[in-house]
Amino acid sequence: MINNMRHKVNIKIALLLTCMFLSAFGAKVSAQSSTVYTIKGVVTDEFGKPLSGVVVNSETGKNGTSTDIEGSYMLTVDDGSKDIVFSYLGYKDKKVAIAEKETIDAKLEPDALKSDEIIDMGFVQQRRGAISGAVSSVKGTPMEAAPVSSFGAAMNGFVTNLMVRENNFVLGNETVNMLIRGASNPQNGWQAPLIMIDGVMSSYNSNDVLRYLTAKEVESITLLKDASTQALYGVKGNAGVIVITTKRGKKGPVRIDVSYDQSVQQPTISPKFLHSWEYATLKNEATYNDNPSLGKTPVYSSLDIANYISGENRDLYPDNNWRDMFYKKLTTMSRANVNVTGGSDKFTYFTQVNFMHQGGQYKVTNERYKSGFNTNWFNYRTNVDIKVNKYLSSYLRLSGTVRRDRTPGTGLFYNVDQTLFQNMYYRGANVYGPLTPAVYDPTDGTMLDPGGKLVVEEKNTYSIYGVLNRMGYNKATSVNINSQFGLDLDLSFVTKGLKLGGYIAYQTYGYNSLTAIQSNELVKRKTTDDPSVLAFETIGTTKDSELSYGKGYSSYYHLDYRAYLDYQRTFGKHNVQATAFIYYQNLSKADMGSSNNVLPFNTVLSGVEAAYGYDNRYFVKVDLGYSATEQFAPDRRWIATPAISGAWNLANEHFMKNVKWLNEFKIRASYGRTAEDDLQNGRHGYLDENQFGTGGSVPVLAYSTWENKKGYALLQAQTMLKQNYGIDVGLFNGFTFSFDYFKERMDNMLIHATSTIPSYQGIPINNYPATQVGVYENKGYDLSANYYKRINADWSFNVGGWVSYARNKVIYKDETELGESYSYRRKEEGFPLGTSFGLMVDYSNGNGYFNSQEEIDRYECTYGWNMPSPRVGDLIFKDINGDYIIDEKDQVPFGYGGIPQVFYAFNGGFKYKNLEFSFLFQGVARTGGFESSTWHLNYEGIYTRLHEGAWTPERYAAGKEITAPALSNSQTSSDMRNNSYNWNDRAFLRLKNVEIAYTLPLNVSKKISADKIRFSLSGQNLVTWGRMKNKDIEPEYGGLYTIPAYRVYNVGVSVLF
């Protein structure tokens, strides 16, 4: 079925493209004679200062140029136009009659609303002032101030209403989670929005896609947030769409922009590393709490602790700071970029090349095979637009990335980097290492043992030194190449405003790795009767070996076709716009050992849109998407996604024409349906799944096949009905405000079998088919406000911000109701996705701890749920259901679900002559989670700064702050179950970015034939304010000893020729 569908789609696209060529080269159109004008002039702002980069076009747009650094232009008009139009972002378009003039100067007026700006919405384009849906759009220029290697991280806070969570801070390999209006897919709450780059759908591996981009090549980013803007994307549009448009060439002389940035990086958090005597003291404390009869120094004597403090013999009494030993305080990143743009009426081009080097953050002493972390990254982009003749134009988009990474041989990026980082804290400072010392004969100095063996512990055999210097390396190369070719045919000879177009795009990605691994003998410190003797013994059976080599690979490609017919025309006060299109993508993957990627992934999107506007006051738009994916059965693949939207701009009414301070008052509303094909239910969830294997009860049957998961034959895309109500306000030609309320509901959510299904039906619950009877909702609001003021020719400033709030709820999931004795009988229905449950600490005694045995004796409850009885210094829990037993029935919901409900940012800046300053704050609220409270039980004991304030009788009697329950070497009632003590509010506010820049005067730049020389100093992640109980934990993502965000200081210079 899908092959027939693909064949038919290919035929349709081929016919459309053929028609384009035939129309262009076969149609006989009479040429119109026109007068040729050559016009020159200067374009200035409202204060008379020259404006550089102003687009100057003939009325038809077929002739054009742009102003130079001094605001001058020269334009030849030969297309019969009677007017020329001046366009510049932030200013109103200005139309001037040619009237046979040779010189036309223009002074532009500011326009804070940018109502004439054309917004790229992926499959369609629309004038900002005519948009009736929910859209956020920003330019890429502000993100150039972010000194990061991933464009996904660069968007954090800069893109209005885009919820970004950075979830991997490994340098050179940063990844992010992105959401538009929270979780739209209950099967995958953190499902990323669809990413469209220059009209091409990137539906796979979105983090990699964003790593292929740099801010300097991005023209704009647009978020499609409601049903009226998402409907055309069918089964791919439900989670929202991020439309990224790269820069195009500009008509005019060649312009070359060269820039270089040098960054210094350091962790925002450096968890406290306890000294050896501090570790020994806490270990003694834990052991004493477990068995007071052993005394206060049961493990380390007072003499031991004194020797640790004195430092006189570090061989016997070490104080190793493993972090300082292996981790650099500062790391560097270098970036170089060259952009070239220019062109004529017939041909324009934009070309970029970019290089980045990310240094490693670990100290490597063995340079034999350079196993340390480093990344070299090169990317390029070329966008070419060609005007073939009066009616036919074409374009070519080429881009690519070559990346080379080198890491230790035990793994790539996050896994090995995270493991290294954690193990710096997993080993106490009193452990000898990292290598055995050389041993010499005390009589003649002869070397008896060269030493140098890797020292580990009985419970922790991970050697940081070994991984970095002796266990091999991993060298990986990834290549990504994108190409796109398209044609546009102006059918104005048929009827004005009609255009036919199409393109074909191809992306290919390949990853190859070479891994060299070797084993090493491991030893541990030997316990001896004489504490003054340093001795070692072999642990395990591993011996030194030679390097062994292996290879890995993965790849994918997608081939995309699109054909479309556009119509746009204005009749007096009436504006009509319509689009019809079909889009096909064939995605193929290949990974080592993966069987799910044998068959390609095919998707077809099609749709029509019709929009009408009257006198810039009333707007209505109707959309209908019709899409298919082979994830579903042939008769369930196609689904329609209709939507309607409308808007009324009250400020443009005739009775408001004398209200000069009100520039816009537009009320918007939309309603429609979106669809989702990512159900997290396997590749083809409508088919039964059989399993093939060996073994069984009959020895002669070497192989057998058995039924596994049952398919759901009626499986189809999940659909969501979405409502949006918004208002846009513009005041005093400087202040803009936008507010949207949204409500989304899904009535066919996929749910898996629960115990409500009786077991006598014969199919194990885990294999029972999933069904689509669940109900889910998501609602909230988006708000943004900005103010820009140009005080005079020298001074200007801006301030703004945005907030996005989204709260989801599972309404129905066929959840089994728990017994009446449970304080909460349901754990999913009625709660946000990922809601956590735990016990409540009872603080009625003042601090929430059992402070004496008498308190324990008076406590009326017993502990169930396999929890040990409480000790002095343990937490007191509330008996929520009143049955005098503390167990799972007393659990209550905590927090706001697994996804933050509030994201926000605010920014500002000023410009004085050639001096610029900007800042960005970014934050998250209404989010939290449980943190492990059992670190002290891992390995030989892992203690943090919280444990230094653990409950002791002395600390309690002295009235000191208590930051943790009494320590133990085994699990206690305080840390066995999640509870309110280890729940953390993960809200934070971060000074995300600051930049100060200065542009040299033009007369200075001209001395080296440059039009502009700009120096900048910027910082990223400079300060973070959070509410974590343990300040050693990064609030944005991860737990204790997870790699934190990096603070970055950057110096940059750019030169424009």
C-alpha angles and dihedrals in degrees: 000000000000091000090054090047091050091047092052092047091051091051092051093049092047091051092049093049090046090053089053093056094042092049092048099046103023103045115097108220122175113238118239118221115228139178118254117228128188111201131180135178149128127271119209138177126245090283095049097256116141116257119217121209098023109158112232114192138169114248092263092046092234094113121047151141139169136240122261128230090286094050094252126138142175121203133184114206117197103146099088095259117154095197139043123214127215115206129182130160111258093021133086118258111255123207118199127184114240095213090174091296119155095198125043119172119188135199112200126214121223119253115192091182094058085208094163094051113118111232117209108221096176105250093028140027125217138180109254093233091056098050113121098175132072111278136156119196133178137169121251095232098088090056091063086080091065109095097208134120097227123066088210090063090044091059092057107119095350096081111071114243094357109134108216127179117183105218103173122042097181104139113254091010104064115158132189142199114226130194136178110207095346126279113353094166114061090193092061112018094187095048108147122235118257111272119218118189115189090337095309119120116235099192097158133062097000095182091058090047091056091048089061091064135075126198091241093066097046119096099182146347120213128187119209105206112168139050094263091061097036101045095087090059092063115186091006100052106067097095092049131261132260110204113199119189119192124214123278130208119269126220111252141064122330112285119195121195116190122184138173129190128189117193135190116203132198133168115266089217128039107186112225112263111214118225119240093256091050090051091048091051093052092045089054090048093053092048092048091051089054093048117008091185089075091067132233095299105042098144107022120031124223087254091053091053091047090052091050089052096046095052093206094133111028092172091067098025106031127184101195118180097200092187094057090042096057109014125078118228090215134027130185138225126190127197131184125184137182124188124186123187138165143108149149138255089285102039136025130175143185120193130180134180121185134183128191132183119192115194124215124260098211129081112242120188100177109073094176093109102002098238096173124113118272137142132203114192130183127180137172138188132190123184115185126182119192129189103210096183140327093299109020125070131170138193139199125202118191126174138153147166133214115192131181120191129183124193138154114291096252093079149314131282117309100024098050095033093050092045092051092049093049095047091057085070099032092074121067122238090243093066115105117236167344091220136011114255126246113262121220133190105255092215104053104005095244113158109248098176125014090210118199097131119144113260119210138155132259092246097035117042095170110120113202092190091049094051092049098042115015115025101073137257142267121221115190131182124191125185126191122184128181128186131176131178124186144171131208121195118198105216094188087125085067096040132334115265097022119127134175121200147159144169143194121216134187129191124183129182128187130182125190129175135189114203125193115188134177134179127232136201112254127208136185132205110272121230110235136182090238109063090198091067120090109206137158138203133196117263120205126347101280115129134188112277142178122260116282120200135219139168136219135187144177133173145169139181137186130202116204133191129184134177124181145172118211131189126186127163142150122220107188105293093352122093121189126188128175137170135186122181148158125210129188129187129187112193122187126183133191123189131164111264095001119129097176092073099058093100121056123247111240125192132178122194124182135162153147131229130189124186131182130189130184122203093328087288109086125039133178130175133185123197132186123183123189116187143162139196130183092233086095137054116280094256092047101045103090120071134172123226111191126181140172131197138177141183140192121201103205092184091068095056114117093239088059098051093103093053094092096172093061108078098166139007106168123171116200136188134174139177130184152116131270130187139217128201098180101092097155088233103121130276099295107014093176092067128077113252118226125191127217123203150129134265130038140151094296108071095201091059103081094176132034140178125211139176115264124167119008117229127232106232093197094055113140139157116298111246130206129198110217132195125190130183119182146165131203120198130187122187135183091352090280111061122073128181131182130183130178131182116198137186125187129185132186118196100177101053113161112246131181126230119282134192089273084085109082118241093225090076085082105235118104111247092240090056097042113116119262116241135204105235101108124117125214136170138192126187142161143110144272122215132180135169133180137179126194125180129183102200097182140325091296106032131062135148141182138196131179148139148182141216130199121192124183128168121183130194136191104227101178131008104149086253118182109246114234123227123289092254091067114100088218113028095191127046101187112023110083094018136092119263113282097014110173126217129206147146123287120236113230110228096176091114092056104259109033096242133109097248097184142012087252090063090052091049091052092048107109098202132084125211122247131164090081090292117147119241115273122265130203106285095030125121122269114229129206121244096226099177095041099235093122091241123107107216144116090302090070095059119124131191118266132203129338106306129274096303126065111251099205129048121173145163138183130193144178145166147161140225126212114182103300096347120096132185130180138169138189129197119192130186150166130215140180094039135115147139147189119279123204113262095186102079090115089064096057121101109325091340129296113217129189136189089272090062091056087069096045119143116279129159089246094051092047093047091049092053093238123157112273114211103174142021119266111294124250140175090228136045116285135191088263096064106024095085134033111265142164092270093066095038110105132198102230096193113132144168119214133191089228103180141001126180133181118184140175128199117207117238113271093244089058094047091050090063088075093035092256126138095206138011116187128183121195140185116195141169134202129203090001101161132009127196115195144157101229114140089218107052090199090074123088105235098210098062142348136019139265111333094009111142105270130220116279126240109223131200115192136188117194141176129190129187124196119201 
